[in-house]
Amino acid sequence: MSGVKVTYMTNAVPSRHIVVVTTGGTIACTADEQGALVPTKTGDDLIEAITPQLEGSGISLSWHPLTQLDSSSLTMKDLDLIVGCIREVFEDESVDGIVVTHGTDSMEESALAVDTLIDDPRPVIFTGAQHPFDDPDTDGPQNLFEAVMTAGEPSARGIGTLIVFGHAVIPARGALKFHTSDELAFGTNAPEEPERADPVPPVTLADTRVDVLYAYPGAPRDLIDNALASGSQGIVVEAMGNGNVGTEFAEGLGDVLEKGIPVVISTRVPRGDVSGTYGGVGGGKTLLDKGALGSKYFRAGQSRILLAIAIASGRHPATLF
């Protein structure tokens, strides 16, 4: 697993101010009487849990409450809210970095949106937890501490949004959650230092709909037809292998491309790039030759975010992948 190298300073350092933006997630949850996890903890609670570790670090913290979001319910409107909040916080020149506490289910999507839409060298770090706040083995405080320390490091400037989780530092581009419960929850398909797209000026994503369609063996084309009928402006295909789909599904995608609707081909395979090598009606190379775009190392969730940003901004999708 590759990642970004951030060097922690051990000597005395100048004072740095980090803002913690809270959006909910397991890191802020406790169990109710029925054992269900509900978000009950504030930024004060999260910061208080790591204050002893920060003594002598030269880091001061404040927090900005944004939402108490179940990240599996994340909408494009929520992404607009997160990106807008970060942009607003960075209007204060005394802020040296931002840490966003976030649920793990869609952290990779939010982190990528911020990486693509925020043009500021100051670090933005996403973190969260696999275990709730009141679990004796909670990982939230340690993740938050490491995220805060990373946000305060000069070496984290100018390298894009990062996910700090389970002692790993991972670039937003290419990140994905690869384990449902392990404390090392995130990995990456990207190279060690992924090339970043040119920043996109502020756009609104709330009115942009991109659907992800799973092209399982024998998938029918009505999955595509129904998505278009429901207002989809772009389609991401979670294909098989190196971007391959069945014959009927491929015929549907061909019709979509003829209408000028963008299509990105990702894969259900955990590792590797999507480059398209096979011919035939549903082969990856055939689809790319018809105008579909291979997602490279991005999987379907992040491909959806990049395609939505491309549509909303008028950029060609290939410039963001």
PECORFEN-V23002 format. One record per pair of residues at least 6 apart in sequence whose C-alpha atoms are under 7 Angstrom apart, sorted by the first residue. I is the first residue (numbers start at 1). J is the second residue. Records with the same first field share a line. If there is no record, write none. Layout:
I=J / J
This chain:
1=187 / 188
2=188 / 191 / 192
3=169 / 170 / 171 / 192
4=169 / 170 / 171 / 192 / 193
6=155 / 156
7=155
8=153
13=58
14=58
15=58 / 59
16=58 / 59 / 60 / 96 / 152
17=59 / 60 / 61 / 94 / 95 / 96
18=60 / 61 / 62 / 95 / 96 / 97 / 98 / 148 / 152
19=61 / 62 / 63 / 64 / 95 / 97 / 98 / 99
20=62 / 63 / 64 / 98 / 99 / 100
21=63 / 64 / 65 / 66 / 99 / 100 / 101
22=43 / 64 / 65 / 66 / 67 / 100 / 101 / 102
23=65 / 66 / 67 / 68 / 69 / 101 / 102
24=39 / 67 / 68 / 69 / 70 / 101 / 102 / 103
25=39 / 69 / 70 / 71 / 102 / 103 / 128
26=103 / 128 / 129 / 130 / 131 / 132
27=128 / 129 / 132 / 133 / 140
28=39 / 40 / 41 / 42 / 132 / 133
29=37 / 38 / 39 / 40 / 41 / 132 / 133
30=37 / 38 / 39 / 40 / 132 / 133 / 134
31=37 / 38
32=38
39=68
43=63 / 65
46=141
49=141
50=141 / 145
70=103
71=103 / 105 / 106
72=105 / 106
76=205 / 206
77=205 / 206
79=110
80=204 / 205 / 206
83=114
87=118
96=122 / 152
97=122 / 123 / 124 / 151 / 152
98=123 / 124 / 125 / 151
99=124 / 125 / 126 / 147 / 148 / 151
100=125 / 126 / 127
101=126 / 127 / 128
102=126 / 127 / 128
103=128
104=128
108=172 / 175 / 176 / 302
109=301 / 302 / 305
111=126 / 161 / 172
112=172 / 173 / 302
113=305
114=161
115=160 / 161 / 172
116=197 / 199 / 200
117=199 / 200 / 201 / 202
118=199
119=199
121=157 / 158
122=157 / 158
123=151 / 156 / 157 / 160 / 161
124=151 / 161 / 162
125=147 / 151 / 161 / 162 / 163 / 164
126=162 / 163 / 164
127=143 / 144 / 147 / 163 / 164 / 165
128=140 / 143
129=139 / 140
130=139 / 181 / 183
131=137 / 138 / 139 / 140
132=138
133=140
143=164 / 165 / 166
146=164
147=164
150=156
161=171 / 172
162=169 / 170 / 171 / 172
163=169 / 170 / 171 / 172
164=170
165=184
166=183 / 184 / 185
173=190 / 194
174=188 / 189 / 190 / 297 / 298
175=186 / 187 / 188 / 189
176=186 / 187 / 188
177=185 / 186 / 187
178=185 / 186 / 187
179=185
189=271 / 272 / 297
190=297
197=319 / 320
203=312 / 313
204=312
205=308 / 309 / 312
208=233 / 308 / 312
209=232 / 233 / 308
210=232 / 233 / 234 / 235 / 304 / 308
211=227 / 232 / 234 / 235 / 236
212=235 / 236 / 237 / 238 / 300 / 304
213=236 / 237 / 238
214=237 / 238 / 239
215=237 / 238 / 239 / 245
217=246
218=246
219=246 / 249
220=248 / 249
221=248 / 249 / 252
224=252
233=261
234=261 / 262 / 263
235=262 / 263 / 264
236=263 / 264 / 265 / 266 / 300 / 303 / 304
237=264 / 265 / 266
238=265 / 266 / 267 / 268 / 300
239=245 / 265 / 266 / 267 / 268
240=267 / 268 / 269
241=267 / 269
242=267 / 274 / 275 / 276 / 277 / 284
243=265 / 266 / 267 / 274 / 276 / 284
244=282 / 283 / 284
245=282 / 283
246=282
247=281 / 282
250=281 / 282
257=263 / 291
262=292
263=292 / 293
264=292 / 293 / 294 / 295
265=292 / 293 / 294 / 295
266=274 / 294 / 295 / 299 / 300
267=274 / 299
272=297
273=296 / 297
274=294 / 295 / 296 / 297
275=294 / 296
276=284 / 285 / 288
277=284 / 285
278=284 / 285
279=285 / 286
280=286
288=294
295=303 / 321
306=320
307=317
310=316 / 317
